[in-house]
């Protein structure tokens, strides 16, 4: 019996040994597993990089003006220097018209503001801009100076921060700004739209299909229009129904509740130090909301002043003292929400307020780019050009009627007839010096005209165009029937 058990055991041990050998034989060497892992990682990474580059997982980009701004900024600075760079959030790009600011200063001005972003983001946007160009002035809108903490942004603000971050192009600066702008769990999503929006596969396949289609058309279209960062959100002002709400409900914003934390204070100082290091003049600007929209603004102003004043930087506060003549209800978004933006009209008036502050108050001497053919060719016919400069003598659509004529001690720098689709507009510029800095509300013009083939003398009453306030002249304008052709200006008198 013992012998039998011995042979049985021997057989069993042999089977176990053989099994172990088979298992060892079947086990893969570690490097094969490592290779498989690396291959899979490389494959996934390649797919993510490819889909990111193609933009297949982009949200709807039809309204992504942040990306458009940075693309245009890099394109513009390939050949030209930006003299005034503006940073901030939506209050900045809604409240300043960069083409009119450029025309008023005879310089190049560019808005690099992004919606819902913080003063920390403005710092890194400005830092990247200064790596690319050498401006004379940096304008920083103050609405972003608040109690915000980048690592605690809500979903909507975080989404806008992703947009601003993705739009920037300087890789080293993006890497250094990442820990400031995002908490660690958002590091990878900040870099990858595919990872950030991978759920499109389940909830928005139509957007993926749209993006694939748009990607195929991307290289077919070229936009050569001059773009300086303007974005118009609102074109009409505050309605009567909203004015009634101001009467019944009062102001929706309480200035006593505006707070600023230490991180914001630190980055305001960093912005000023950055400007000084690069020989750039920092100018903080508060673009207004409607004066009835905020109560206790004095408390808000005191808070912001305690941050800006110690830096020694200039501050233009357009909220207080408030200019009720310039910033009427047509200048503001029709809303009772806390965040009120300016309209297109407001952006024009804001631009000229800034221009006068830079030239008249700060006495900043900008490069005379408007004396060069290149600048005039670049801006000719753009927003604000004819309101500030004469048209070419050979221009048949914007006809130069007269130039440098004096009537009743008033010097007319130039007079242009703008031919438009439905009517004509006569622009008349009166040199400010000849009116001793006191603009007339209107001027009376005696003009030689041709109407329906007949030549005659006609009196024209031209009101002052208050949307435009050029540096050296007052602008007067009148809309005329398309059939009216101005031949000459015979006389001009104050209204």
C-alpha positions in Angstrom: 0.0 0.0 0.0 2.9 2.3 0.9 4.6 1.8 -2.5 1.4 2.5 -4.3 1.0 5.8 -2.4 4.6 6.7 -3.2 4.0 6.3 -7.0 0.7 8.2 -6.8 2.5 11.1 -5.0 5.3 11.1 -7.5 2.8 11.3 -10.3 0.9 14.1 -8.7 4.1 16.1 -8.0 5.2 15.7 -11.6 1.8 17.0 -12.8 2.1 20.1 -10.5 5.6 20.7 -11.7 4.5 20.5 -15.3 1.6 22.8 -14.7 3.9 25.4 -13.0 6.2 25.2 -16.0 3.3 25.7 -18.4 2.1 28.8 -16.4 5.7 30.2 -16.4 5.9 29.5 -20.1 2.6 31.3 -20.7 3.4 34.4 -18.6 4.6 37.4 -20.8 7.9 39.2 -20.0 7.4 42.6 -18.2 8.6 44.5 -21.2 5.9 43.2 -23.4 3.3 44.4 -20.9 5.0 47.7 -20.7 5.2 48.0 -24.5 1.5 47.3 -24.8 0.7 49.9 -22.1 2.9 52.5 -23.8 1.4 51.7 -27.2 -2.1 52.1 -25.9 -1.2 55.3 -24.2 0.5 56.7 -27.3 -2.5 55.7 -29.4 -5.0 57.4 -27.1 -2.7 60.5 -26.8 -2.4 60.7 -30.6 -6.2 60.5 -31.0 -6.7 63.2 -28.4 -4.0 65.5 -30.1 -5.5 64.9 -33.5 -9.1 65.6 -32.5 -7.9 68.7 -30.5 -6.1 70.0 -33.6 -9.1 69.4 -35.7 -11.5 70.8 -33.2 -14.0 68.0 -33.4 -14.9 68.3 -29.7 -15.3 72.1 -29.7 -18.5 73.6 -28.5 -20.3 76.0 -30.9 -17.5 78.4 -32.0 -19.7 80.9 -33.9 -19.6 83.2 -30.8 -16.0 82.5 -29.7 -14.6 86.0 -30.2 -11.9 85.3 -27.6 -10.1 82.9 -30.0 -10.8 85.3 -32.9 -9.1 88.1 -30.9 -5.9 86.2 -30.3 -5.7 84.9 -33.8 -6.1 88.4 -35.2 -3.7 89.9 -32.6 -0.9 87.5 -33.7 -1.6 88.2 -37.3 -1.7 92.0 -36.8 1.6 92.0 -34.9 3.4 90.1 -37.6 3.8 93.5 -39.3 2.5 96.1 -37.0 3.1 97.3 -33.4 0.1 97.7 -31.1 0.3 101.1 -29.3 -2.5 100.5 -26.8 -3.5 97.1 -25.6 -6.6 96.7 -23.6 -7.3 93.8 -21.2 -10.2 92.9 -18.9 -13.5 91.1 -19.3 -16.8 91.7 -21.2 -17.1 95.3 -19.8 -13.9 96.1 -21.7 -14.7 94.7 -25.1 -18.4 96.0 -24.9 -17.4 99.4 -23.7 -14.5 100.4 -26.0 -14.5 100.6 -29.8 -10.9 99.9 -30.8 -11.1 101.2 -34.3 -12.5 104.6 -33.1 -9.9 104.7 -30.4 -7.2 104.0 -33.0 -8.5 106.7 -35.3 -8.8 109.2 -32.4 -5.2 108.6 -31.3 -3.7 108.0 -34.8 -2.4 104.8 -33.4 -2.9 101.0 -33.3 -5.3 99.9 -30.5 -6.3 96.3 -29.7 -8.8 94.8 -27.3 -7.7 91.4 -25.8 -10.4 91.1 -23.2 -12.3 87.9 -22.5 -15.7 87.4 -21.0 -16.1 86.5 -17.2 -12.3 86.4 -16.6 -10.4 87.7 -13.6 -7.6 90.2 -13.0 -5.3 87.2 -12.8 -6.2 86.2 -16.3 -5.8 89.8 -17.4 -2.3 89.7 -16.0 -1.3 86.7 -18.1 -3.1 88.0 -21.2 -1.1 91.3 -20.9 2.1 89.4 -20.2 1.7 87.4 -23.4 0.8 90.5 -25.4 4.0 92.2 -24.2 6.0 89.2 -25.3 4.6 89.9 -28.8 4.5 93.7 -29.1 5.7 96.9 -27.5 2.8 99.2 -26.6 3.0 102.7 -25.2 0.0 102.1 -22.9 -1.8 99.1 -21.3 -5.4 99.7 -20.3 -6.8 97.5 -17.6 -10.6 97.5 -17.0 -11.3 97.4 -13.3 -14.5 95.2 -13.2 -12.3 92.1 -12.8 -10.7 93.5 -9.6 -13.0 91.6 -7.2 -13.2 88.8 -4.6 -12.9 86.1 -7.3 -10.7 83.0 -6.7 -9.6 81.2 -9.9 -9.7 77.8 -8.2 -13.3 78.3 -7.2 -14.8 79.5 -10.4 -18.4 78.4 -11.1 -19.2 76.3 -14.2 -20.0 79.2 -16.6 -16.9 81.3 -15.5 -14.7 78.2 -15.7 -15.8 77.6 -19.2 -14.9 81.1 -20.2 -11.6 80.8 -18.4 -10.9 77.6 -20.5 -11.7 79.7 -23.7 -9.3 82.4 -22.7 -6.6 80.0 -21.8 -7.0 78.0 -25.1 -6.9 81.1 -27.2 -3.5 82.2 -26.0 -0.6 80.8 -27.9 2.6 81.3 -25.9 3.3 77.8 -24.6 5.8 78.7 -21.7 3.4 81.3 -20.4 0.5 79.0 -20.6 2.4 76.4 -18.5 3.4 78.9 -15.9 -0.1 80.4 -15.6 -1.9 77.0 -15.4 -1.4 76.5 -11.6 -2.7 80.1 -11.0 -5.7 79.9 -13.2 -6.9 76.3 -12.5 -7.0 73.8 -9.7 -5.1 70.5 -10.3 -8.1 68.5 -11.5 -8.5 70.9 -14.4 -4.9 70.8 -15.6 -5.5 68.2 -18.3 -9.0 69.5 -19.4 -7.4 73.0 -19.7 -5.2 71.7 -22.4 -7.5 69.3 -24.2 -10.9 70.2 -25.6 -11.4 66.5 -26.4 -11.0 65.4 -22.8 -13.0 68.4 -21.6 -15.9 67.7 -23.9 -15.6 63.9 -24.5 -19.2 63.5 -23.5 -20.2 65.0 -26.8 -20.1 61.4 -28.1 -23.2 60.7 -26.0 -25.0 64.0 -25.8 -24.1 66.2 -28.7 -23.0 64.1 -31.8 -24.5 66.8 -34.0 -21.9 69.3 -32.8 -19.1 66.8 -33.7 -20.6 66.4 -37.2 -20.8 70.2 -37.5 -17.2 70.5 -36.4 -16.0 67.9 -38.9 -17.8 69.8 -41.7 -16.4 73.1 -40.6 -12.9 71.7 -40.4 -13.1 70.8 -44.1 -14.1 74.3 -45.0 -11.6 76.0 -42.6 -8.8 76.5 -45.1 -11.1 77.6 -47.9 -12.1 80.9 -46.4 -9.8 83.8 -45.6 -10.9 86.8 -43.6 -8.6 89.7 -44.5 -10.8 92.3 -42.8 -9.1 94.5 -40.1 -10.2 93.1 -36.7 -9.0 94.8 -33.5 -11.0 92.8 -30.9 -14.4 94.6 -31.0 -17.4 92.6 -30.1 -20.9 94.1 -30.1 -23.3 92.4 -27.7 -26.0 95.1 -27.6 -27.2 97.7 -30.1 -30.2 99.2 -28.4 -30.4 100.9 -25.0 -32.5 100.8 -21.9 -36.3 100.6 -22.6 -39.1 102.5 -20.8 -40.2 99.3 -19.0 -36.7 99.0 -17.4 -36.7 102.6 -16.5 -40.0 102.0 -14.7 -38.3 99.1 -12.7 -35.6 101.6 -11.6 -38.4 103.7 -10.2 -40.2 100.8 -8.4 -37.3 98.5 -7.5 -34.3 100.8 -7.2 -30.7 99.9 -8.2 -29.9 96.2 -8.7 -26.3 96.7 -7.6 -25.1 97.6 -4.1 -21.6 99.1 -4.1 -21.1 98.2 -0.4 -21.0 94.5 -1.3 -18.1 94.8 -3.7 -15.0 93.2 -2.1 -11.4 92.6 -3.2 -9.3 89.8 -1.9 -5.5 89.7 -1.4 -4.9 87.6 -4.5 -6.6 90.3 -6.6 -4.6 93.0 -4.9 -1.4 91.2 -5.5 -2.1 90.8 -9.3 -3.0 94.4 -9.7 0.5 95.2 -8.4 2.0 92.6 -10.6 0.3 94.2 -13.6 1.8 97.6 -12.7 5.2 96.1 -12.1 5.0 94.2 -15.4 4.2 97.5 -17.2 7.0 99.4 -15.6 9.5 96.6 -16.4 8.5 96.9 -20.1 8.4 100.7 -20.2 4.6 100.7 -20.7 2.2 103.2 -19.0 -0.5 101.3 -17.1 -3.9 102.9 -17.0 -6.8 101.5 -15.1 -10.3 102.3 -16.6 -13.7 101.8 -15.0 -16.3 101.7 -17.8 -19.7 102.7 -16.5 -23.0 101.1 -15.9 -26.1 103.3 -16.0 -25.9 105.7 -13.0 -29.2 104.4 -11.7 -27.9 100.8 -11.9 -25.6 101.1 -8.8 -26.3 102.5 -5.4 -23.6 103.4 -2.9 -21.0 103.5 -5.7 -18.9 105.6 -3.3 -18.2 102.5 -1.3 -17.2 100.5 -4.4 -15.0 103.3 -5.5 -13.3 103.5 -2.2 -12.5 99.8 -2.3 -11.0 100.0 -5.8 -9.1 103.1 -5.0 -7.5 101.4 -2.0 -6.1 98.8 -4.5 -5.0 101.1 -7.4 -3.8 104.2 -5.6 -0.8 102.5 -3.8 0.5 101.3 -7.2 0.8 104.9 -8.5 -0.9 104.0 -11.7 -3.4 106.3 -13.4 -7.1 105.6 -13.1 -10.0 106.9 -15.3 -13.2 106.3 -13.5 -16.1 106.9 -15.8 -18.7 105.8 -13.2 -18.0 108.7 -10.9 -18.0 111.6 -11.7 -20.7 110.4 -14.1 -21.3 112.2 -17.4 -25.0 112.2 -17.8 -24.8 114.0 -21.1 -22.5 111.4 -22.7 -23.7 108.3 -21.0 -27.5 108.4 -21.5 -29.8 105.3 -21.5 -28.9 104.6 -25.1 -25.4 103.6 -24.0 -26.4 100.6 -21.9 -27.8 97.1 -22.1 -31.5 96.8 -21.3 -31.2 94.7 -18.1 -31.8 94.8 -14.4 -29.3 92.0 -13.8 -26.2 92.7 -11.8 -23.9 92.7 -14.8 -24.8 95.5 -17.2 -22.8 96.1 -20.4 -22.5 99.0 -22.7 -24.1 99.1 -26.2 -22.4 99.9 -29.5 -23.2 103.6 -28.9 -21.7 103.4 -25.4 -18.5 101.8 -26.9 -18.1 104.8 -29.1 -18.4 107.3 -26.3 -16.2 105.2 -24.1 -13.5 105.1 -26.7 -13.3 108.9 -27.1 -13.4 109.4 -23.3 -10.3 107.2 -23.0 -8.6 108.9 -26.0 -9.0 112.4 -24.3 -7.8 111.1 -21.0 -4.6 109.7 -22.5 -3.9 112.8 -24.6 -5.3 115.7 -22.6 -4.8 114.5 -19.0 -1.8 112.1 -19.2 -0.1 113.9 -22.1 1.0 110.7 -23.6 2.8 111.1 -26.9 1.9 108.4 -29.3 3.8 107.5 -32.4 2.3 109.6 -35.3 1.2 106.5 -37.3 -1.6 108.5 -38.9 1.1 110.5 -40.7 2.2 107.3 -42.6 0.7 105.9 -45.8 0.7 102.4 -44.3 -1.5 103.4 -41.4 -3.9 105.3 -43.6 -4.2 102.5 -46.1 -4.8 100.0 -43.2 -7.6 102.1 -41.6 -9.1 103.9 -44.6 -12.9 103.5 -44.6 -12.9 101.6 -41.3 -15.1 102.6 -38.3 -14.2 106.1 -37.1 -11.9 106.9 -40.0 -13.9 109.6 -41.8 -15.1 111.0 -38.5 -11.5 111.8 -37.8 -9.8 112.2 -41.2 -10.6 113.5 -44.7 -11.4 111.1 -47.5 -9.1 110.8 -50.5 -9.8 113.2 -53.3 -10.3 110.4 -55.8 -12.8 108.6 -53.6 -16.2 108.6 -55.4 -18.2 107.1 -52.6 -16.9 109.3 -49.8 -16.6 112.7 -51.5 -14.3 115.4 -50.1 -16.4 118.6 -50.5 -13.9 121.1 -49.0 -10.9 121.3 -46.7 -9.3 123.9 -44.5 -11.9 126.7 -45.1 -12.7 129.4 -42.5 -16.2 130.9 -42.1 -17.1 133.4 -39.4 -13.9 132.6 -37.6 -14.7 128.9 -37.6 -12.2 126.7 -39.4 -13.7 123.8 -41.3 -10.9 121.2 -41.4 -12.8 119.1 -43.9 -16.3 118.3 -45.1 -17.2 114.9 -46.5 -20.4 113.5 -48.2 -20.7 109.8 -47.4 -22.8 107.9 -50.0 -24.7 105.1 -48.3 -27.3 102.6 -49.5 -30.5 104.4 -48.4 -29.3 108.0 -47.9 -26.2 110.3 -47.8 -24.5 111.7 -44.7 -22.7 115.0 -44.6 -19.9 115.2 -42.1 -18.5 118.6 -41.1 -15.5 119.0 -38.8 -14.9 122.3 -37.0 -11.5 122.9 -35.5 -11.9 123.1 -31.7 -9.5 126.0 -31.2 -11.7 128.2 -33.3 -14.7 127.6 -31.0 -12.5 128.2 -27.8 -13.4 124.7 -26.6 -17.1 125.5 -26.5 -18.9 123.3 -29.0 -22.1 124.6 -30.5 -25.0 122.2 -30.3 -25.5 122.7 -34.0 -24.2 124.7 -36.9 -26.0 126.3 -39.9 -24.6 125.6 -43.3 -25.3 127.4 -46.6 -24.5 124.9 -49.3 -24.6 124.7 -53.1 -26.4 121.5 -54.0 -27.7 119.6 -57.0 -31.1 118.0 -56.5 -32.9 116.1 -59.2 -30.6 117.7 -61.8 -31.2 121.2 -60.6 -28.5 123.3 -58.9 -29.6 125.5 -56.0 -28.6 127.1 -52.7 -29.9 125.3 -49.6 -29.6 126.0 -45.9 -28.7 122.9 -43.8 -28.9 122.6 -40.0 -26.3 120.2 -38.7 -26.5 118.9 -35.1 -23.4 117.9 -33.3 -22.7 114.2 -33.5 -22.2 113.4 -29.8 -21.1 109.8 -30.4 -17.8 111.0 -31.7 -15.5 113.4 -29.9 -12.2 113.6 -31.9 -9.1 115.1 -30.3 -8.8 118.3 -32.5 -12.3 119.0 -33.9 -16.0 118.8 -33.3 -18.1 116.7 -35.6 -21.4 117.8 -37.1 -23.6 115.6 -39.3 -26.8 115.6 -41.2 -28.6 112.8 -43.1 -29.6 113.8 -46.6 -31.8 112.3 -49.4 -29.8 110.1 -51.7 -30.7 112.5 -54.6 -29.0 115.4 -52.9 -25.5 116.1 -54.1 -23.3 118.7 -52.2 -21.3 120.8 -54.6 -19.7 123.3 -52.2 -20.0 124.9 -48.8 -20.7 128.6 -49.0 -21.1 129.7 -45.4 -21.1 128.2 -41.8 -22.5 129.8 -38.7 -22.9 128.7 -35.1 -26.4 127.4 -34.2 
